[in-house]
Amino acid sequence: MVGYCLCVSQRIRQTKRGSLAAAGGIERLHEVATGLFAQRGYGETSMKEIADALGIQPPSIYNYVSSKQAILDAVCLETMQGAATAVKTGLTLCDDVVVQVKRGIEEQVRYRLAHSDAILVLTRETLNLSPRVRTDVIALRDEQREMWFQVIERGVHEGVFTSPNSRLTALLLQDMCNWLQLLHFTREQPTPTAQLIYWYGEQALNLLMPAPRRPI
């Protein structure tokens, strides 16, 4: 983790002091703030630190955002929207429930790996979101779970999947590649993205299509 933190600090300090537009605008601001929130925590990060990391004067930030709260709200809502879209994309690539689950998990994992800092922030800082945004984020989380539930139920109805409790299984699929796993696989024990995507897809199918019992 120490090496990662140093890497983040070095990367976000590369921009020379100037205007936020020159530093990459609002997208760059969100990227840098997300890195700092992931590294230090939302409560321990100041607007001045974000400005310093961008290489701009602190007042310049307020031409783009009204507060640190607004940054957190935007980052978390955008991340959850992207996560929901990723799952939906994977589940709608074909009509076969087996392929749907595999592709859905693959897209879920691919998105989370590509946005690991944002997923970490989203998970840790949900209680710090403004009430309206927190409600929207929770609704998007529930929407993803419902998508998993529906495809599991269809597979069970077709006799393809085995699940004693489709709601619980949907939770397990949604939790694949969670923030603790992300910390392990991307920071503590880096693992190739392609390997993780394949592995999670296979594990999802193993959960729903267990091998026949073998004699002990």
N, C-alpha and C positions, 0 to 999 in steps of 0.2 A: 504493500500500500504506500510506503514511503516513497519508493521509486516512482510510482504512478503520480503521487501528489506533486513531486518535483517536476515530472514531465508536463503535467497540466500547467503548473506555474510558469514554466519556461515558454510553453506554447502561447499562453494568453498574454504574455508580455512582449511578444514579438512586434506588435503593432506600434508604430511610432506615435508620439503624442500629436494629436490634431483633431479634426472634426469627426463626429460619429459617422457621418456619411462616408468620409474617406476610410474609416475603419471597417466599413461593411454594413452600416445601417442597423436597422432593428433586428435583422436576423443574426448578425454578428453579436449584438448586445445580448440576445437570448442565449446564444451559444456560450459566450463567456460567462454569463451569469449562471447558467446551468452547470458549467464546470466547477465554478466556485461553490455553488450550493451543494453539489455532490461531494466536493472535497472537504468543505468546512461546515456545511449545514446552513440552512436559510437564516436562522437566527443569528449566526456568527458572522454573516457576510454583510458588509455595509455597502451603500451606494458608492461611497468613495473608493472602496476596494474594487468594485466593478469598473468604475471610471479609470482607475489606475491601470487595471489589467487591459483595458481597451486603449490606453494611451491618450485619453482625452481629459479635459477639465470636468469635474463633477457636475457643474451646472448644465453642461451640454446634454447630459442624459435626459433632463427634464423637457427637452424639446421633443422627445420621442415617447417617454412614458411618464406617468404621473407619480409613480412610487415603486418601491421594491415589491410591494404586494401585487401591483399590476404585472410586474415581470413574472413572478411566481405563478399567478393565475393564468397568464397567457401560455407559459411554457407547459404547465400541467394539462391544461385543456387541449392544447395542440397535440401533445403527446398521446393523450387518451383517445382523441379523435383519430390520430394516425394508427394507433393500435387496433381500434375497432375496424377501421378500413382494411388493415392488413389481414385480419381474421376473416372478414367477409369476402375479401378477394380470394383467399385460399379455398374457402368453402363453396364458392360458386364457380370454380374452374371446370367442374364436370358434375354429372348426376350420380355417379357411383359413390355410395357412402364411405366405402373404404378409402378411396382416393381422396374424397373430400376431407376426411379426418387427417390423413397424412399431409395433404397440401395445406390445410388450415393450420396445423401445428408448425409446419415448415415456415409459413409466412409469419406466424406469430413470433417464432424464434428469430427469424431473420430481422424482423423489425426491432425486437428488443435488443438484439446484439448491436444493431446499427445505432440505437439510441439508448445505450446502457446508462449514461449519466442521467438522462432525462427520466428513464424508468426508475432509477434509484431515487431521484428527487421526488417524483410523483408518489412513490410508495411511502417514503419517509415523511413527506411534508403535507399530506392530505389534510390533516387537522389544521394546518396553517392557511389553507385556502379561504378566500372570502366565501360566505354562505352560499351565494348564488352559483359560483363556479364549482364549489364542492358538490352541490346538488347535481350539476350537469355531469361532473366527472363520475359520480357514483351511478348515475343513470346510464352512462356509456359503459361502465364496468358491467352493470347488470345486463345490458344489451348483448355484450360479448358472451356472457354466461348463457343467456337464452339461446344464442346461435348454436353454441355447443350442445345444449340440451336438446334442441330440435333435431340436429343431425344424429345424435345418439339414439333418441327415441325412434327415429325412422329406421336406423340400422337394427334396433332390437325388434321392431315390428316386422322387418323383412327377414328376420332370422339370421342376420349376419353378425350382429354384435351380441355379447352377453354382458348385462349390467344389472346387478341387483337393485341399484338406486341410480337412476339417470341424472338426478340433480347433483348427487355427490360426485359422480363421474365427471359431470360438466365442470364442477369446481376443480377437480384434479387436473383436467386438461387445461383449464384457464390458468392454473398455477404453474404449469410447466415453463421453465426458464424464468422463474421469479427473480427478484432483485438479489437475494442471497446467492442463488445459483450464478447469476451474472457476475457478482463480485468474485466468486470462486473461479469461474471459467475464463473470465476476461482479465482479471487482475492478479489473483493469487496463483493460478495455474492456467496460463493462457492456452487455449485450445483452438485449433483451426475452425473457422466459422462453418465451412462445409461439413466437417465432421460432426459438429454439434447439431446442425440442422437435420442431418440424416439420422443421428442417434435419437433425437427427440421424436422424430416422426415414427421411427420403429417402436419406441417405447409407448407411444400413444396407441398404436395398433395392438401391442402386447396387452395393454390394459383392457382393451375391448374385445380382443380375440385370443384369449388365453389358450395355451397349448393343452391338449388332453392330459388328464391326470395319468401319471405313470406309476406302475407298481414300485413300492419302496424296496 
